[in-house]
Amino acid sequence: MSGINIDLTGKRALVTGGSRGIGRAIALRLAEAGCDIAINYLRSKKPAAETAEAVRARGRDVLLLKCNVANTENLGGLFEEIKEAWGSLDIIVSNAASGVIKPALELTRRHWQWTMDINAAALIPLAQHGTALMPEGGGRIVAVSSLGAQRAIPNYAAVGASKAALESLIRHLAVELAPQGVRVNAISAGVVDTDALSHFPNRSEILEESTRRTPAGRLLDPEDVADAVLFLASPLSDMMVGSTIIVDGGYSIMG
Ligand SMILES: NC(=O)c1ccc[n+]([C@@H]2O[C@H](COP(=O)([O-])OP(=O)(O)OC[C@H]3O[C@@H](n4cnc5c(N)ncnc54)[C@H](OP(=O)(O)O)[C@@H]3O)[C@@H](O)[C@H]2O)c1
């Protein structure tokens, strides 16, 4: 590609679950485009510190913020830290996810609540606190969803439903926030071989089947998702409002 250069120098981005997997690739891609990065994580300090170092190596400022995104009170503290350090925030990438991988008939109320709180409900306080820090001209919110929002995948009932709720929230937030210049969109990704897959009893089957059924001939890399996030974080996507972009190598259009 020549002539187009996505330059986000001076922008500040929060990436939830930005320490490893897809979130790490997003954090690094945004840093390469010029953003300072706030990396949120939950439990694992080591990968978070390594990703922070990789952001610094790209010449950007970095904040490391340990917080469960489903804990509304702690989330307020996370944004206080961002405000104190930077004063403002331009981009929120809601990427952190968790969830119970079980058949629907084995789900308890607690499984459901845990999954919905982290994967869907957290977006509301993230948007509330985050937009309060966004400058006059607006900003960007990008959420990471999955094909399970639209399709039935074995053991994925709770997570799939939470991603469907997430995609709906994206549309509603997009309409509410469009007048103030905040663009809200999502990316629905196909299978990426991250630690998240180790929670599936049939991990190797998923990997084989996804590769075989993907017209593009390979599984997604975390960087494929990060590139789409970069587009949605940039001025190139100014007229994208409430969309969910599918990035799956063509998997979901196969009959
Ligand atoms: N992998 C796939 O095939 C795939 C496909 C489509 C969509 N996605 C979506 O892509 C996103 C990233 O997935 P991934 O595969 O990269 O996951 P991953 O490797 O399991 O990484 C999850 C990240 O989220 C953090 N996290 C988990 N729960 C959190 C919470 N309650 N509060 C704050 N941070 C939390 C983790 O931090 P700690 O390390 O500290 O726990 C880690 O940084 C998710 O939204 C997922 O649904 C994944």
The ligand as a Tripos MOL2 file, in Angstrom:
@<TRIPOS>MOLECULE
LIG
   48    52     1     0     0
SMALL
NO_CHARGES

@<TRIPOS>ATOM
      1 N1         -9.4460  -16.5480   20.3360 N.am      1 LIG1
      2 C1        -10.4500  -16.5960   19.5000 C.2       1 LIG1
      3 O1        -10.6180  -17.5730   18.7270 O.2       1 LIG1
      4 C2        -11.4260  -15.4640   19.3960 C.ar      1 LIG1
      5 C3        -12.3140  -15.4400   18.3140 C.ar      1 LIG1
      6 C4        -13.2230  -14.3990   18.2050 C.ar      1 LIG1
      7 C5        -13.2400  -13.3930   19.1610 C.ar      1 LIG1
      8 N2        -12.3730  -13.4460   20.2000 N.ar      1 LIG1
      9 C6        -12.4650  -12.3650   21.1880 C.3       1 LIG1
     10 O2        -11.2310  -11.6760   21.2250 O.3       1 LIG1
     11 C7        -11.0220  -11.1350   22.5240 C.3       1 LIG1
     12 C8         -9.6620  -11.5780   23.0430 C.3       1 LIG1
     13 O3         -9.6420  -12.9960   23.0650 O.3       1 LIG1
     14 P1         -8.2920  -13.8270   23.2650 P.3       1 LIG1
     15 O4         -8.5020  -15.1160   22.5790 O.co2     1 LIG1
     16 O5         -7.1190  -12.9790   22.9220 O.co2     1 LIG1
     17 O6         -8.3490  -14.0720   24.8510 O.3       1 LIG1
     18 P2         -7.1860  -14.4980   25.8580 P.3       1 LIG1
     19 O7         -5.9660  -14.9340   25.1440 O.co2     1 LIG1
     20 O8         -7.8610  -15.4520   26.8030 O.co2     1 LIG1
     21 O9         -6.8520  -13.1360   26.6350 O.3       1 LIG1
     22 C9         -7.8220  -12.5660   27.4480 C.3       1 LIG1
     23 C10        -7.3440  -11.2220   27.9520 C.3       1 LIG1
     24 O10        -8.4290  -10.6200   28.6760 O.3       1 LIG1
     25 C11        -8.0200  -10.3700   30.0240 C.3       1 LIG1
     26 N3         -9.1950  -10.5430   30.8770 N.ar      1 LIG1
     27 C12        -9.9740  -11.6380   31.0080 C.ar      1 LIG1
     28 N4        -11.0010  -11.3820   31.8510 N.ar      1 LIG1
     29 C13       -10.8500  -10.0850   32.2390 C.ar      1 LIG1
     30 C14       -11.5810   -9.2360   33.0930 C.ar      1 LIG1
     31 N5        -12.6900   -9.6620   33.7410 N.pl3     1 LIG1
     32 N6        -11.1440   -7.9640   33.2840 N.ar      1 LIG1
     33 C15       -10.0270   -7.5260   32.6680 C.ar      1 LIG1
     34 N7         -9.2930   -8.2840   31.8170 N.ar      1 LIG1
     35 C16        -9.7060   -9.5540   31.6280 C.ar      1 LIG1
     36 C17        -6.8890  -11.3360   30.2850 C.3       1 LIG1
     37 O11        -6.0710  -10.8620   31.3450 O.3       1 LIG1
     38 P3         -5.2640  -11.9160   32.3190 P.3       1 LIG1
     39 O12        -4.2350  -12.5830   31.4440 O.co2     1 LIG1
     40 O13        -4.6450  -11.0700   33.3740 O.co2     1 LIG1
     41 O14        -6.2790  -12.8860   32.8360 O.co2     1 LIG1
     42 C18        -6.1940  -11.2970   28.9190 C.3       1 LIG1
     43 O15        -5.4400  -10.1070   28.7980 O.3       1 LIG1
     44 C19       -12.2100  -11.6100   23.3540 C.3       1 LIG1
     45 O16       -13.2140  -10.6150   23.3660 O.3       1 LIG1
     46 C20       -12.6880  -12.8280   22.6090 C.3       1 LIG1
     47 O17       -14.0440  -13.1400   22.8610 O.3       1 LIG1
     48 C21       -11.4760  -14.4560   20.3520 C.ar      1 LIG1
@<TRIPOS>BOND
     1     1     2 1
     2     2     3 2
     3     2     4 1
     4     4     5 ar
     5     4    48 ar
     6     5     6 ar
     7     6     7 ar
     8     7     8 ar
     9     8     9 1
    10     8    48 ar
    11     9    10 1
    12     9    46 1
    13    10    11 1
    14    11    12 1
    15    11    44 1
    16    12    13 1
    17    13    14 1
    18    14    15 2
    19    14    16 1
    20    14    17 1
    21    17    18 1
    22    18    19 2
    23    18    20 1
    24    18    21 1
    25    21    22 1
    26    22    23 1
    27    23    24 1
    28    23    42 1
    29    24    25 1
    30    25    26 1
    31    25    36 1
    32    26    27 ar
    33    26    35 ar
    34    27    28 ar
    35    28    29 ar
    36    29    30 ar
    37    29    35 ar
    38    30    31 1
    39    30    32 ar
    40    32    33 ar
    41    33    34 ar
    42    34    35 ar
    43    36    37 1
    44    36    42 1
    45    37    38 1
    46    38    39 2
    47    38    40 1
    48    38    41 1
    49    42    43 1
    50    44    45 1
    51    44    46 1
    52    46    47 1
@<TRIPOS>SUBSTRUCTURE
     1 LIG1         1 GROUP 0 **** ****
